Amino acid sequence: MAERGRPPWGSRGPLGAVLAAPAGWLVFVLLLPTTARWVQAGWRAARSREGLRIRMVGWAVLIVSVALIVIGLAVLATALRR
C-alpha cells in the first residue's frame, strides 16, 4: 500500500476517485447502519394495520433500502477486487 501508483481499491473514473480518497470506501460501511434502520422502519410500516397506503410506502422503503445495501456491498466488493 505504500508504493506509488494507484491504490489497489481505486479504479479509474469518479467512483475510483471517491474510493481512492483516504477512507473513501468507508462511506458504504457507514451507510449500512442507516439503511438497516430503514429496513426496520419499512418492515414495521409494511406490517402495519393502519391502511393500504402506509403498507405500500413501507414495502417501498423496505425494497429501496435493501437495494441500497446490495448496491453498496457490490460496489465495495468490486472496488476491493480490482
N, C-alpha and C positions, 0 to 999 in steps of 0.2 A: 504494500500500500504506500510505502514511502518513495517508490520510484517515480520518475517523471512520466508524464503522459496522462492519458485518460484513466480515471479510476475504473475498476472492474464493474461497478454497478452503474456507471454512467453510459448512456448511449447518446448518439447524435440527435440533435433537434431540441425542441423546447422541453420535452419530457426528460431528456438526458441532462439538460441544464438544471432543472429542479432537483433531480435525483443526485446529481454530482455536487450540489451545494453541500456545505457542511450540515450533516444530519438531515438533508432534504428528504430522504426516503422515510424518515420518521413521521412525516406528515400522515402517511397512511396508517401507521401504527397508532398515532394519536387520535385518528378519526374512528378507530374501531370501537372504543367505549361509547362514543356518541351515537354511532349507528346501532350499537347493541341496545342502547336505551330507546331508540326509535323503533326497533323491532319489538321491544317490550310494550311500548305505548301503542303501537299499531295492533299488536295481538290483543291487548285489552279492549281497544275500540272495536276490533273485528268481532270479538266475542260478546260485545255489549248488547243489552236488550233495549237500548234507547230508541233505536229506529234504523231503518234501512240505510239512510244517508250516512249515519255515523259508522255503521258497519262497513259500508263501501269505502269511506275515507280511511278507516282502519286497515282494510285489506290493501288499499293503495299505498299507504305509508309502510306497511309491512313488506310489500313487494319491492318498493323503491329502496328501502333500507337494506334488504337482503341483497339486492342487485349492487348497491354501492359497496357492500362488504366484499362481494365476489369480485367486482371490478378492481377494487383497491388491492386485494390479495393477488389478483392476476397481474396487475401492473408491477407490484412489488416482486413477484416471482420472476417476471420477465426481465426486470431490471437487474435482479441479482444473478440471473442465469447468464447474462452477457459478460 
